[in-house]
Amino acid sequence: MDHFSPGDWIDFTRRLLPSGKAIQMQGHLERNCKECLQNSSFWGLVAELAAREAAYEPPSETVQEINAAYRSVRFVPRLREIASLARLVFDSFSQPSLAGIRAAAQASRQLIHESEPFTIDLRLEADAARKRIYLAGQIMNSRNPDEIAGGIDVVLLKGSDQISKTETLPSGEFELSFDVGNADDLELFLNIRGQRAIAIKLPELET
């Protein structure tokens, strides 16, 4: 009995054969040729595994984190060289608080910086129980408010050490956190690829 080659069975599995030959091979299988049944089964399994691999897509959050980490590591050595310092225009700690809410207000601090045409709104929240500080922010283009601000590298440095990193969402929003032990001498960098980098000197944080 003549047998078909592995190449024939690969094309049979992928449905690439002319209809006449495909019918011939199907009839050969129905006659229970052991060798060809094994070949057909093997290449069918290979095709199934290949299809599963092609269909697999990692979570978008994971891809975003990996991309942010890779780009941030590349840009960290040059951030201070290329970044322009943003100007502080608002600090909630410099605003008078009502007597009844002064204590509560100390747990949160809002900072607004400008580096034309960008405005960066930051909010710092202290969590004494976890000994963490949470930083949430948003970068906006005042000249073009509808401009998508996603994919901007956000890197937090203490001296030459990278404390945390992330990437902005399409809305320009981002979040990161760090230990209270790193709450002084911090600089925040926003790398707007293809345009510029912005540096923000964070104030010393009372934790």
DRENDOTI-876739 format. One record per residue (C-alpha): y, z, x. Coordinates in Angstrom, 1 decimal. Example, Ala and Ser with C-alpha at 12.3 -4.5 7.8 and 13.67 -1.06 7.14 Angstrom:
BEGIN
{torba {-4.5, 7.8, 12.3}};
{torba {-1.1, 7.1, 13.7}};
***
This chain:
BEGIN
{torba {0.0, 0.0, 0.0}};
{torba {3.4, -0.9, 1.4}};
{torba {6.0, 1.8, 1.6}};
{torba {9.8, 1.7, 1.4}};
{torba {12.0, 2.7, 4.4}};
{torba {14.2, 5.8, 4.4}};
{torba {17.2, 3.5, 4.2}};
{torba {15.8, 2.0, 1.0}};
{torba {15.4, 5.5, -0.5}};
{torba {18.9, 6.5, 0.5}};
{torba {20.3, 3.5, -1.3}};
{torba {18.0, 4.2, -4.2}};
{torba {19.3, 7.7, -4.5}};
{torba {22.9, 6.6, -4.3}};
{torba {22.3, 3.8, -6.9}};
{torba {23.3, 1.1, -4.4}};
{torba {20.3, -1.2, -4.8}};
{torba {20.2, -4.4, -6.9}};
{torba {18.6, -3.7, -10.2}};
{torba {15.4, -5.7, -9.4}};
{torba {14.6, -3.7, -6.3}};
{torba {15.5, -0.4, -8.0}};
{torba {13.0, -1.1, -10.8}};
{torba {10.4, -2.0, -8.2}};
{torba {10.9, 1.3, -6.3}};
{torba {10.9, 3.3, -9.5}};
{torba {7.6, 1.7, -10.5}};
{torba {6.2, 2.5, -7.0}};
{torba {7.1, 6.2, -7.6}};
{torba {5.4, 6.1, -11.0}};
{torba {2.2, 5.1, -9.2}};
{torba {2.3, 8.5, -7.4}};
{torba {2.7, 7.3, -3.8}};
{torba {2.7, 10.6, -2.1}};
{torba {4.7, 9.5, 1.0}};
{torba {7.4, 7.7, -1.0}};
{torba {7.6, 10.6, -3.5}};
{torba {8.4, 12.9, -0.6}};
{torba {11.0, 10.5, 0.8}};
{torba {12.6, 10.1, -2.6}};
{torba {12.7, 13.9, -3.2}};
{torba {14.1, 14.6, 0.3}};
{torba {17.0, 12.1, 0.1}};
{torba {17.7, 13.2, -3.5}};
{torba {18.1, 16.7, -2.3}};
{torba {20.4, 15.6, 0.6}};
{torba {22.6, 13.7, -1.9}};
{torba {22.8, 16.7, -4.2}};
{torba {23.8, 19.0, -1.3}};
{torba {26.4, 16.4, -0.2}};
{torba {27.9, 16.3, -3.7}};
{torba {28.1, 20.0, -3.9}};
{torba {29.9, 20.1, -0.5}};
{torba {32.4, 17.5, -1.6}};
{torba {33.1, 19.4, -4.9}};
{torba {33.7, 22.7, -3.1}};
{torba {37.4, 23.7, -2.9}};
{torba {38.5, 27.1, -1.5}};
{torba {40.9, 29.3, -3.5}};
{torba {44.5, 28.1, -3.1}};
{torba {45.6, 31.6, -2.1}};
{torba {43.2, 31.5, 0.9}};
{torba {44.4, 28.0, 2.0}};
{torba {48.0, 29.3, 1.7}};
{torba {47.3, 32.4, 3.8}};
{torba {45.5, 30.3, 6.5}};
{torba {48.3, 27.7, 6.7}};
{torba {50.9, 30.4, 6.8}};
{torba {49.1, 32.2, 9.6}};
{torba {48.6, 29.1, 11.7}};
{torba {52.2, 27.9, 11.3}};
{torba {53.7, 31.3, 11.9}};
{torba {51.8, 31.8, 15.2}};
{torba {53.1, 28.5, 16.4}};
{torba {56.7, 29.2, 15.6}};
{torba {57.0, 32.9, 16.6}};
{torba {57.9, 32.3, 20.3}};
{torba {60.8, 30.0, 19.3}};
{torba {62.1, 31.8, 16.3}};
{torba {64.9, 33.7, 18.0}};
{torba {66.0, 30.6, 19.9}};
{torba {66.4, 28.4, 16.8}};
{torba {67.4, 30.9, 14.1}};
{torba {70.9, 31.5, 12.9}};
{torba {71.8, 35.1, 11.8}};
{torba {72.4, 35.5, 8.0}};
{torba {75.4, 37.5, 6.8}};
{torba {74.9, 40.6, 4.8}};
{torba {77.0, 40.4, 1.6}};
{torba {75.4, 43.2, -0.5}};
{torba {73.6, 46.5, 0.2}};
{torba {72.8, 48.7, -2.7}};
{torba {72.9, 51.8, -0.4}};
{torba {76.6, 51.2, 0.1}};
{torba {77.2, 51.3, -3.6}};
{torba {78.0, 54.7, -5.3}};
{torba {75.2, 55.9, -7.6}};
{torba {75.5, 58.1, -10.7}};
{torba {74.7, 61.7, -9.9}};
{torba {71.6, 61.8, -12.1}};
{torba {69.9, 58.9, -10.5}};
{torba {70.8, 59.3, -6.8}};
{torba {67.4, 60.7, -5.8}};
{torba {65.5, 57.9, -7.7}};
{torba {67.7, 55.2, -6.2}};
{torba {66.6, 56.1, -2.7}};
{torba {63.1, 54.7, -3.3}};
{torba {64.4, 51.2, -3.7}};
{torba {67.0, 49.2, -1.8}};
{torba {68.4, 45.7, -2.5}};
{torba {70.0, 43.5, 0.2}};
{torba {71.6, 40.1, -0.3}};
{torba {72.2, 37.8, 2.7}};
{torba {73.9, 34.4, 3.0}};
{torba {73.4, 31.6, 5.4}};
{torba {75.0, 28.5, 3.8}};
{torba {73.7, 27.0, 1.7}};
{torba {71.0, 29.6, 1.3}};
{torba {71.1, 33.0, -0.3}};
{torba {68.3, 35.5, 0.4}};
{torba {67.7, 38.3, -2.0}};
{torba {65.6, 41.2, -0.7}};
{torba {64.2, 44.3, -2.3}};
{torba {62.6, 47.1, -0.3}};
{torba {60.3, 49.7, -2.0}};
{torba {59.0, 52.7, -0.3}};
{torba {55.6, 54.2, -1.2}};
{torba {55.4, 57.6, 0.4}};
{torba {51.9, 58.3, -0.8}};
{torba {50.5, 55.2, 1.0}};
{torba {53.0, 55.4, 3.8}};
{torba {53.9, 51.7, 3.2}};
{torba {57.1, 49.8, 2.6}};
{torba {56.9, 46.7, 0.4}};
{torba {59.4, 43.9, 0.8}};
{torba {59.9, 41.3, -1.9}};
{torba {62.4, 38.5, -1.6}};
{torba {63.5, 35.1, -2.8}};
{torba {65.4, 32.3, -1.0}};
{torba {67.6, 30.0, -3.0}};
{torba {69.7, 27.0, -2.2}};
{torba {73.2, 27.5, -3.8}};
{torba {74.0, 23.8, -3.5}};
{torba {70.8, 22.6, -5.1}};
{torba {69.3, 25.5, -7.2}};
{torba {66.5, 23.2, -8.5}};
{torba {65.2, 22.4, -5.0}};
{torba {61.6, 23.5, -4.4}};
{torba {61.6, 26.3, -1.9}};
{torba {57.8, 26.7, -1.4}};
{torba {56.0, 26.6, 1.9}};
{torba {58.7, 28.4, 3.9}};
{torba {57.3, 30.5, 6.7}};
{torba {58.3, 34.2, 6.4}};
{torba {57.7, 36.2, 9.6}};
{torba {58.5, 39.9, 10.2}};
{torba {59.0, 40.9, 13.8}};
{torba {59.5, 44.2, 15.6}};
{torba {60.6, 43.3, 19.1}};
{torba {58.0, 40.7, 20.2}};
{torba {55.3, 42.0, 17.9}};
{torba {54.5, 40.2, 14.7}};
{torba {54.3, 42.9, 12.0}};
{torba {53.6, 40.7, 8.9}};
{torba {53.7, 37.1, 7.8}};
{torba {53.5, 35.1, 4.6}};
{torba {54.7, 31.9, 2.9}};
{torba {57.1, 31.4, 0.0}};
{torba {55.9, 30.2, -3.4}};
{torba {57.5, 27.1, -5.0}};
{torba {60.1, 29.4, -6.6}};
{torba {61.1, 30.6, -3.1}};
{torba {59.7, 34.1, -3.8}};
{torba {57.6, 36.0, -1.2}};
{torba {56.1, 39.5, -0.7}};
{torba {54.8, 41.4, 2.3}};
{torba {54.3, 45.0, 3.3}};
{torba {54.2, 47.2, 6.5}};
{torba {53.5, 50.7, 7.7}};
{torba {56.4, 53.2, 7.6}};
{torba {55.8, 53.6, 11.4}};
{torba {57.2, 50.1, 11.8}};
{torba {60.3, 50.7, 9.7}};
{torba {62.9, 50.4, 12.5}};
{torba {64.2, 47.5, 14.7}};
{torba {62.8, 44.9, 12.3}};
{torba {63.9, 41.3, 12.0}};
{torba {62.9, 38.9, 9.2}};
{torba {62.7, 35.2, 9.9}};
{torba {62.6, 32.4, 7.4}};
{torba {61.6, 29.1, 8.9}};
{torba {62.7, 26.2, 6.7}};
{torba {60.7, 23.4, 8.3}};
{torba {62.6, 20.3, 8.9}};
{torba {65.9, 22.0, 8.4}};
{torba {66.6, 25.3, 10.1}};
{torba {65.5, 28.9, 10.6}};
{torba {67.3, 32.0, 9.3}};
{torba {67.2, 35.5, 10.9}};
{torba {67.9, 38.7, 9.0}};
{torba {68.3, 42.0, 10.8}};
{torba {66.9, 44.6, 8.5}};
{torba {68.6, 48.0, 8.5}};
{torba {66.8, 51.1, 9.7}};
{torba {64.9, 52.3, 6.7}};
{torba {64.8, 56.0, 5.7}};
{torba {61.1, 56.6, 4.7}};
***
